[in-house]
Amino acid sequence: MTQWTENEIPDQTGRTVVITGAGRGLGLITARALAGAGARVVLGVRDLDRGRRAVAGLPGRFDVRPLDVADLGSVRAFAAAWTGDLDVLINNAGVMDTPAARTADGFDRQTATNYLGPFVLTNLLLEHVTDRVVHVTSQLHRQGRIDLADLDWRTRPYHSMAAYRASKLAVVLHSLELQRRLDARGSVVRSVLASPGIARTGLAAHSRSDIVNRVPFLTNSPEQGALSLLYAATQDVPGNAYVGPGGLGGLRGSPAVGRPGRNGLDEELAARLWDVTAELVGPAPRSPEAADGGGVYICSYDPLRSPGPDRRPAAPPA
């Protein structure tokens, strides 16, 4: 199988990319590579000083802004301050296997960080997006189960890995339903999934499951894991494509386009999850009602706007 590398990223000059959780790990590696290819990269980070230090001295155009995806006030402030086009939004920020905790908004921290915050951010920025949204998920979504009656782990006993798997399945279902809504409106914007496999980053290393230390031969380096994000963000993949490592059951190897688990292809569940999520997080400030009666968070932007031929990513090499 051909090994795809950073060297095959097409010229990104003139493009703007937002990456959440980009102060370290996969997000920072992705930011560095895209900026190196010519993109203007906006890093959404919780710690501004740390984010600025992370990109200090790196070649390229970086803009570091405060963003805590677990805090919906922070998410809304970030989106409200955005002006101009946004070619690619990469929802990368995430936590894994964390103890039970609640955010300032009262949500389960793991669910809020991995799914609720990115859901709100995507919908608030979508009117600016010209090309695609990349949702970072995990192979573990395949073992995930969604409880629509208790999405936020308020009544069930909390299990950290079950919550993680469920949050990553929610990400996959969000992408599925978002693409359906984009297609229904004739939009050129794509919703794409990226899985880094099991990458040796702080996210996995700090997981209480300790999988990185127990089975290192199943893991990707952080640079290898970031290739899935870079491929999903720059290559000519179809809407709702699932990009992940092509070897060892999707755990490691060069990025390839595959399919999510069967549980991530349930269109009825995806639609119901969207509605439950929208009710849980509240209406979008800029679009409290959708003109077509579909409720809040339903892509309130001009569906016919096109990025134009000069803003589309180059086709992958033959």
C-alpha positions as a Markdown table, in Angstrom:
| # | Residue | x | y | z |
|---|---|---|---|---|
| 1 | Met | 0.0 | 0.0 | 0.0 |
| 2 | Thr | 1.3 | 3.5 | -0.9 |
| 3 | Gln | 2.4 | 5.4 | 2.2 |
| 4 | Trp | 0.9 | 8.9 | 2.2 |
| 5 | Thr | 3.1 | 11.6 | 3.8 |
| 6 | Glu | 3.1 | 15.3 | 4.7 |
| 7 | Asn | 5.0 | 15.9 | 1.5 |
| 8 | Glu | 1.9 | 15.2 | -0.5 |
| 9 | Ile | -0.2 | 17.9 | 1.1 |
| 10 | Pro | -1.2 | 20.3 | -1.7 |
| 11 | Asp | -0.4 | 24.0 | -1.5 |
| 12 | Gln | -2.5 | 25.6 | 1.2 |
| 13 | Thr | -1.7 | 29.2 | 0.4 |
| 14 | Gly | -4.7 | 31.4 | 0.8 |
| 15 | Arg | -6.6 | 29.0 | 3.0 |
| 16 | Thr | -7.6 | 29.5 | 6.6 |
| 17 | Val | -7.9 | 26.6 | 9.0 |
| 18 | Val | -9.1 | 26.5 | 12.6 |
| 19 | Ile | -7.8 | 23.6 | 14.8 |
| 20 | Thr | -9.2 | 23.1 | 18.3 |
| 21 | Gly | -6.9 | 21.7 | 21.0 |
| 22 | Ala | -3.9 | 22.7 | 18.9 |
| 23 | Gly | -1.5 | 23.6 | 21.7 |
| 24 | Arg | 0.1 | 20.2 | 21.7 |
| 25 | Gly | -0.1 | 16.7 | 20.4 |
| 26 | Leu | -2.0 | 15.9 | 17.2 |
| 27 | Gly | -3.4 | 19.4 | 16.9 |
| 28 | Leu | -0.1 | 21.1 | 17.1 |
| 29 | Ile | 1.5 | 18.6 | 14.6 |
| 30 | Thr | -1.4 | 19.2 | 12.2 |
| 31 | Ala | -1.1 | 23.0 | 12.7 |
| 32 | Arg | 2.6 | 22.9 | 12.0 |
| 33 | Ala | 2.2 | 20.9 | 8.8 |
| 34 | Leu | -0.7 | 23.0 | 7.4 |
| 35 | Ala | 1.1 | 26.3 | 8.1 |
| 36 | Gly | 4.2 | 24.8 | 6.5 |
| 37 | Ala | 2.1 | 24.2 | 3.4 |
| 38 | Gly | 1.0 | 27.8 | 3.3 |
| 39 | Ala | -2.2 | 27.9 | 5.3 |
| 40 | Arg | -3.1 | 30.5 | 7.9 |
| 41 | Val | -3.8 | 28.4 | 10.9 |
| 42 | Val | -5.9 | 29.6 | 13.9 |
| 43 | Leu | -5.2 | 27.6 | 17.0 |
| 44 | Gly | -8.1 | 27.4 | 19.5 |
| 45 | Val | -6.5 | 26.7 | 22.9 |
| 46 | Arg | -7.4 | 26.8 | 26.5 |
| 47 | Asp | -4.0 | 28.2 | 27.6 |
| 48 | Leu | -3.0 | 31.2 | 25.4 |
| 49 | Asp | 0.6 | 31.4 | 26.8 |
| 50 | Arg | 1.2 | 27.7 | 26.1 |
| 51 | Gly | -0.3 | 28.0 | 22.7 |
| 52 | Arg | 1.9 | 30.9 | 21.8 |
| 53 | Arg | 5.0 | 29.2 | 23.1 |
| 54 | Ala | 4.1 | 26.1 | 21.0 |
| 55 | Val | 4.2 | 27.9 | 17.7 |
| 56 | Ala | 6.9 | 30.4 | 18.6 |
| 57 | Gly | 9.7 | 30.2 | 16.0 |
| 58 | Leu | 7.8 | 27.8 | 13.7 |
| 59 | Pro | 7.6 | 28.9 | 10.0 |
| 60 | Gly | 4.1 | 29.9 | 8.8 |
| 61 | Arg | 1.2 | 32.1 | 9.8 |
| 62 | Phe | -0.3 | 31.3 | 13.2 |
| 63 | Asp | -3.1 | 33.0 | 15.1 |
| 64 | Val | -3.6 | 31.8 | 18.7 |
| 65 | Arg | -7.0 | 32.4 | 20.2 |
| 66 | Pro | -8.7 | 31.4 | 23.5 |
| 67 | Leu | -11.1 | 28.5 | 23.2 |
| 68 | Asp | -12.2 | 25.9 | 25.7 |
| 69 | Val | -14.6 | 23.6 | 23.9 |
| 70 | Ala | -15.9 | 22.2 | 27.2 |
| 71 | Asp | -17.2 | 25.7 | 28.1 |
| 72 | Leu | -20.1 | 26.8 | 25.8 |
| 73 | Gly | -19.6 | 30.4 | 26.8 |
| 74 | Ser | -16.0 | 30.2 | 25.4 |
| 75 | Val | -17.3 | 28.4 | 22.3 |
| 76 | Arg | -19.9 | 31.1 | 21.6 |
| 77 | Ala | -17.4 | 33.9 | 22.2 |
| 78 | Phe | -14.9 | 32.3 | 19.8 |
| 79 | Ala | -17.5 | 31.9 | 17.1 |
| 80 | Ala | -19.0 | 35.4 | 17.6 |
| 81 | Ala | -15.5 | 36.9 | 17.1 |
| 82 | Trp | -15.0 | 35.1 | 13.8 |
| 83 | Thr | -15.1 | 37.2 | 10.6 |
| 84 | Gly | -14.4 | 36.2 | 7.0 |
| 85 | Asp | -14.1 | 32.8 | 5.3 |
| 86 | Leu | -13.0 | 29.6 | 7.1 |
| 87 | Asp | -11.9 | 26.9 | 4.7 |
| 88 | Val | -11.4 | 24.1 | 7.2 |
| 89 | Leu | -12.6 | 23.5 | 10.7 |
| 90 | Ile | -10.8 | 20.7 | 12.5 |
| 91 | Asn | -12.5 | 19.6 | 15.7 |
| 92 | Asn | -9.5 | 18.0 | 17.3 |
| 93 | Ala | -9.8 | 18.9 | 21.1 |
| 94 | Gly | -10.6 | 15.9 | 23.2 |
| 95 | Val | -10.1 | 14.0 | 26.5 |
| 96 | Met | -10.1 | 10.3 | 27.1 |
| 97 | Asp | -11.1 | 8.0 | 30.0 |
| 98 | Thr | -11.3 | 10.8 | 32.6 |
| 99 | Pro | -13.0 | 10.6 | 36.0 |
| 100 | Ala | -16.5 | 11.9 | 36.4 |
| 101 | Ala | -16.6 | 15.7 | 36.5 |
| 102 | Arg | -19.0 | 18.5 | 35.4 |
| 103 | Thr | -18.3 | 21.5 | 33.4 |
| 104 | Ala | -19.3 | 25.1 | 34.3 |
| 105 | Asp | -22.4 | 24.5 | 32.2 |
| 106 | Gly | -23.2 | 21.4 | 34.2 |
| 107 | Phe | -22.4 | 18.8 | 31.5 |
| 108 | Asp | -20.3 | 15.7 | 31.8 |
| 109 | Arg | -16.8 | 16.9 | 31.0 |
| 110 | Gln | -15.9 | 14.1 | 28.7 |
| 111 | Thr | -19.1 | 14.4 | 26.7 |
| 112 | Ala | -18.9 | 18.2 | 26.6 |
| 113 | Thr | -15.3 | 18.2 | 25.4 |
| 114 | Asn | -15.5 | 15.5 | 22.8 |
| 115 | Tyr | -19.0 | 16.1 | 21.4 |
| 116 | Leu | -21.2 | 18.9 | 22.8 |
| 117 | Gly | -18.7 | 21.7 | 22.5 |
| 118 | Pro | -17.7 | 20.7 | 18.9 |
| 119 | Phe | -21.4 | 20.3 | 18.0 |
| 120 | Val | -22.0 | 23.9 | 19.0 |
| 121 | Leu | -18.8 | 25.3 | 17.5 |
| 122 | Thr | -19.5 | 23.6 | 14.2 |
| 123 | Asn | -23.0 | 25.0 | 13.9 |
| 124 | Leu | -22.0 | 28.5 | 14.9 |
| 125 | Leu | -19.1 | 28.6 | 12.5 |
| 126 | Leu | -20.7 | 26.7 | 9.6 |
| 127 | Glu | -21.9 | 29.8 | 7.8 |
| 128 | His | -18.3 | 30.8 | 7.3 |
| 129 | Val | -17.0 | 27.4 | 6.2 |
| 130 | Thr | -16.2 | 27.1 | 2.5 |
| 131 | Asp | -14.8 | 23.6 | 2.2 |
| 132 | Arg | -15.1 | 21.1 | 5.0 |
| 133 | Val | -15.4 | 20.2 | 8.7 |
| 134 | Val | -13.1 | 17.5 | 10.0 |
| 135 | His | -14.3 | 15.7 | 13.1 |
| 136 | Val | -11.7 | 13.7 | 15.0 |
| 137 | Thr | -13.1 | 10.5 | 16.3 |
| 138 | Ser | -11.7 | 7.1 | 17.4 |
| 139 | Gln | -11.8 | 3.5 | 16.4 |
| 140 | Leu | -13.4 | 2.9 | 19.8 |
| 141 | His | -16.6 | 4.5 | 18.5 |
| 142 | Arg | -17.3 | 1.0 | 17.1 |
| 143 | Gln | -17.9 | -0.2 | 20.7 |
| 144 | Gly | -19.9 | 2.9 | 21.6 |
| 145 | Arg | -23.5 | 3.0 | 22.6 |
| 146 | Ile | -25.7 | 6.1 | 22.7 |
| 147 | Asp | -28.4 | 6.5 | 25.4 |
| 148 | Leu | -30.6 | 9.3 | 24.1 |
| 149 | Ala | -32.5 | 9.4 | 27.4 |
| 150 | Asp | -29.3 | 10.1 | 29.3 |
| 151 | Leu | -26.7 | 11.5 | 26.8 |
| 152 | Asp | -25.1 | 13.5 | 29.6 |
| 153 | Trp | -24.6 | 10.7 | 32.1 |
| 154 | Arg | -26.9 | 12.2 | 34.8 |
| 155 | Thr | -28.8 | 9.1 | 35.8 |
| 156 | Arg | -26.6 | 6.2 | 34.9 |
| 157 | Pro | -23.5 | 5.0 | 36.8 |
| 158 | Tyr | -20.6 | 6.8 | 35.2 |
| 159 | His | -18.0 | 4.6 | 33.4 |
| 160 | Ser | -15.2 | 6.6 | 31.9 |
| 161 | Met | -14.3 | 4.4 | 28.9 |
| 162 | Ala | -18.0 | 3.9 | 28.1 |
| 163 | Ala | -18.5 | 7.6 | 28.2 |
| 164 | Tyr | -15.5 | 8.1 | 25.9 |
| 165 | Arg | -16.7 | 5.5 | 23.4 |
| 166 | Ala | -20.2 | 7.0 | 23.4 |
| 167 | Ser | -18.8 | 10.5 | 22.8 |
| 168 | Lys | -16.8 | 9.3 | 19.9 |
| 169 | Leu | -19.8 | 7.5 | 18.4 |
| 170 | Ala | -21.7 | 10.7 | 18.9 |
| 171 | Val | -19.0 | 12.5 | 16.8 |
| 172 | Val | -19.5 | 10.0 | 14.0 |
| 173 | Leu | -23.3 | 10.3 | 14.0 |
| 174 | His | -23.0 | 14.1 | 14.1 |
| 175 | Ser | -20.9 | 14.0 | 10.9 |
| 176 | Leu | -23.4 | 11.7 | 9.3 |
| 177 | Glu | -26.4 | 13.9 | 10.0 |
| 178 | Leu | -24.5 | 17.1 | 9.2 |
| 179 | Gln | -23.6 | 15.8 | 5.8 |
| 180 | Arg | -27.2 | 14.8 | 5.2 |
| 181 | Arg | -28.3 | 18.3 | 6.0 |
| 182 | Leu | -25.6 | 19.8 | 3.8 |
| 183 | Asp | -26.5 | 17.6 | 0.9 |
| 184 | Ala | -30.2 | 18.5 | 1.4 |
| 185 | Arg | -29.3 | 22.2 | 1.0 |
| 186 | Gly | -27.1 | 21.7 | -2.1 |
| 187 | Ser | -24.0 | 22.8 | -0.2 |
| 188 | Val | -20.4 | 22.2 | -1.4 |
| 189 | Val | -19.2 | 21.9 | 2.2 |
| 190 | Arg | -18.2 | 18.4 | 3.4 |
| 191 | Ser | -18.3 | 16.8 | 6.8 |
| 192 | Val | -15.4 | 14.4 | 7.1 |
| 193 | Leu | -14.2 | 12.0 | 9.9 |
| 194 | Ala | -10.6 | 11.4 | 10.9 |
| 195 | Ser | -9.3 | 8.7 | 13.3 |
| 196 | Pro | -5.6 | 8.8 | 14.3 |
| 197 | Gly | -5.7 | 5.2 | 15.5 |
| 198 | Ile | -4.0 | 4.8 | 18.9 |
| 199 | Ala | -1.4 | 7.6 | 18.8 |
| 200 | Arg | 1.2 | 8.0 | 21.5 |
| 201 | Thr | 0.0 | 11.4 | 22.7 |
| 202 | Gly | -0.8 | 12.9 | 26.0 |
| 203 | Leu | -4.4 | 12.0 | 25.5 |
| 204 | Ala | -3.8 | 8.2 | 25.3 |
| 205 | Ala | -0.8 | 8.3 | 27.7 |
| 206 | His | -2.9 | 9.8 | 30.5 |
| 207 | Ser | -5.8 | 7.4 | 30.0 |
| 208 | Arg | -6.3 | 5.2 | 33.0 |
| 209 | Ser | -6.6 | 2.2 | 30.6 |
| 210 | Asp | -2.8 | 2.6 | 30.0 |
| 211 | Ile | -3.1 | 0.9 | 26.5 |
| 212 | Val | -0.1 | 2.8 | 25.2 |
| 213 | Asn | 2.2 | 1.2 | 27.7 |
| 214 | Arg | 0.6 | -2.3 | 27.6 |
| 215 | Val | 0.5 | -2.7 | 23.8 |
| 216 | Pro | 3.0 | -0.2 | 22.2 |
| 217 | Phe | 3.2 | -2.3 | 19.0 |
| 218 | Leu | -0.4 | -1.4 | 18.2 |
| 219 | Thr | 0.2 | 2.3 | 18.4 |
| 220 | Asn | 1.1 | 5.1 | 16.0 |
| 221 | Ser | 3.6 | 7.9 | 16.7 |
| 222 | Pro | 2.0 | 11.3 | 17.1 |
| 223 | Glu | 3.2 | 12.2 | 13.6 |
| 224 | Gln | 1.7 | 9.1 | 12.1 |
| 225 | Gly | -1.6 | 9.7 | 13.9 |
| 226 | Ala | -1.7 | 13.3 | 12.6 |
| 227 | Leu | -1.5 | 12.1 | 9.0 |
| 228 | Ser | -5.2 | 11.0 | 9.2 |
| 229 | Leu | -6.2 | 14.5 | 10.2 |
| 230 | Leu | -4.0 | 16.0 | 7.4 |
| 231 | Tyr | -5.4 | 13.7 | 4.8 |
| 232 | Ala | -9.0 | 14.4 | 5.8 |
| 233 | Ala | -8.3 | 18.1 | 5.8 |
| 234 | Thr | -6.5 | 18.4 | 2.4 |
| 235 | Gln | -7.4 | 15.5 | 0.1 |
| 236 | Asp | -10.3 | 15.2 | -2.3 |
| 237 | Val | -12.4 | 12.9 | -0.1 |
| 238 | Pro | -16.2 | 12.6 | -0.3 |
| 239 | Gly | -18.6 | 13.9 | 2.3 |
| 240 | Asn | -18.8 | 11.7 | 5.4 |
| 241 | Ala | -15.6 | 9.9 | 4.5 |
| 242 | Tyr | -13.9 | 8.1 | 7.3 |
| 243 | Val | -10.1 | 8.5 | 7.2 |
| 244 | Gly | -8.0 | 6.4 | 9.5 |
| 245 | Pro | -4.9 | 4.2 | 9.6 |
| 246 | Gly | -5.0 | 1.5 | 7.0 |
| 247 | Gly | -3.3 | -1.2 | 9.0 |
| 248 | Leu | -3.9 | -3.4 | 12.0 |
| 249 | Gly | -7.7 | -3.0 | 12.1 |
| 250 | Gly | -7.5 | 0.8 | 11.8 |
| 251 | Leu | -5.1 | 1.2 | 14.7 |
| 252 | Arg | -1.9 | 2.2 | 12.9 |
| 253 | Gly | -0.4 | 2.7 | 9.5 |
| 254 | Ser | -0.8 | 5.2 | 6.6 |
| 255 | Pro | -4.1 | 7.0 | 6.3 |
| 256 | Ala | -6.8 | 5.4 | 4.1 |
| 257 | Val | -10.4 | 6.1 | 3.4 |
| 258 | Gly | -12.7 | 3.5 | 5.0 |
| 259 | Arg | -16.0 | 3.2 | 6.7 |
| 260 | Pro | -17.1 | 3.9 | 10.3 |
| 261 | Gly | -18.7 | 1.1 | 12.3 |
| 262 | Arg | -22.3 | 0.0 | 11.5 |
| 263 | Asn | -23.4 | 1.9 | 14.6 |
| 264 | Gly | -22.1 | 5.1 | 13.1 |
| 265 | Leu | -24.2 | 4.6 | 9.9 |
| 266 | Asp | -27.6 | 4.6 | 11.7 |
| 267 | Glu | -29.3 | 7.6 | 10.0 |
| 268 | Glu | -32.4 | 7.5 | 12.3 |
| 269 | Leu | -30.2 | 7.5 | 15.4 |
| 270 | Ala | -28.1 | 10.3 | 13.9 |
| 271 | Ala | -31.2 | 12.5 | 13.3 |
| 272 | Arg | -32.6 | 11.8 | 16.8 |
| 273 | Leu | -29.2 | 12.5 | 18.4 |
| 274 | Trp | -29.0 | 15.9 | 16.6 |
| 275 | Asp | -32.4 | 16.9 | 18.0 |
| 276 | Val | -31.6 | 15.7 | 21.6 |
| 277 | Thr | -28.2 | 17.5 | 21.5 |
| 278 | Ala | -29.7 | 20.7 | 20.2 |
| 279 | Glu | -32.3 | 20.7 | 23.0 |
| 280 | Leu | -29.6 | 19.9 | 25.6 |
| 281 | Val | -27.2 | 22.7 | 24.7 |
| 282 | Gly | -29.8 | 25.3 | 23.9 |
| 283 | Pro | -30.5 | 27.4 | 20.8 |
| 284 | Ala | -27.8 | 29.0 | 18.6 |
| 285 | Pro | -27.7 | 32.7 | 19.5 |
| 286 | Arg | -27.7 | 33.7 | 15.9 |
| 287 | Ser | -30.4 | 31.4 | 14.6 |
| 288 | Pro | -32.9 | 30.5 | 17.4 |
| 289 | Glu | -35.4 | 29.3 | 14.8 |
| 290 | Ala | -34.8 | 27.6 | 11.5 |
| 291 | Ala | -36.9 | 28.9 | 8.6 |
| 292 | Asp | -37.7 | 25.3 | 7.4 |
| 293 | Gly | -39.1 | 24.2 | 10.7 |
| 294 | Gly | -36.1 | 21.9 | 11.5 |
| 295 | Gly | -35.3 | 23.5 | 14.8 |
| 296 | Val | -32.1 | 25.0 | 16.2 |
| 297 | Tyr | -28.7 | 24.2 | 14.9 |
| 298 | Ile | -29.6 | 23.3 | 11.4 |
| 299 | Cys | -27.0 | 25.0 | 9.2 |
| 300 | Ser | -28.3 | 28.6 | 9.0 |
| 301 | Tyr | -26.1 | 29.9 | 6.2 |
| 302 | Asp | -26.3 | 30.3 | 2.4 |
| 303 | Pro | -26.3 | 26.7 | 1.2 |
| 304 | Leu | -25.4 | 27.7 | -2.4 |
| 305 | Arg | -22.2 | 29.6 | -1.7 |
| 306 | Ser | -19.2 | 28.0 | -3.4 |
| 307 | Pro | -15.5 | 28.2 | -2.4 |
| 308 | Gly | -14.6 | 28.7 | -6.0 |
| 309 | Pro | -12.1 | 26.7 | -8.0 |
| 310 | Asp | -9.1 | 28.5 | -6.5 |
| 311 | Arg | -10.1 | 27.6 | -2.9 |
| 312 | Arg | -10.7 | 23.9 | -3.4 |
| 313 | Pro | -8.0 | 21.4 | -2.3 |
| 314 | Ala | -5.9 | 19.9 | -5.1 |
| 315 | Ala | -6.8 | 16.4 | -6.1 |
| 316 | Pro | -4.5 | 13.7 | -4.7 |
| 317 | Pro | -1.7 | 12.4 | -7.0 |
| 318 | Ala | -2.7 | 9.6 | -9.3 |
